[in-house]
């Protein structure tokens, strides 16, 4: 089950208050600023800083 778009629209990173986006695999929400990834468990986002992992920003070739 996908996250409700209305819920996604109001969620923000609890660390830096930036927007979050669903990860490519659909298993988490990634902050667009600090790159913390918050897990989604049983279709519920776990928006706790201590539960987040930090994913490095991907560099593009250019």
Secondary structure, DSSP 8 states (H G I E B T S, - for coil): ----HHHHHH-B-TTT--BEEE-TTSSEEEETTT-EEEEEETTEE---GGG-EE--------
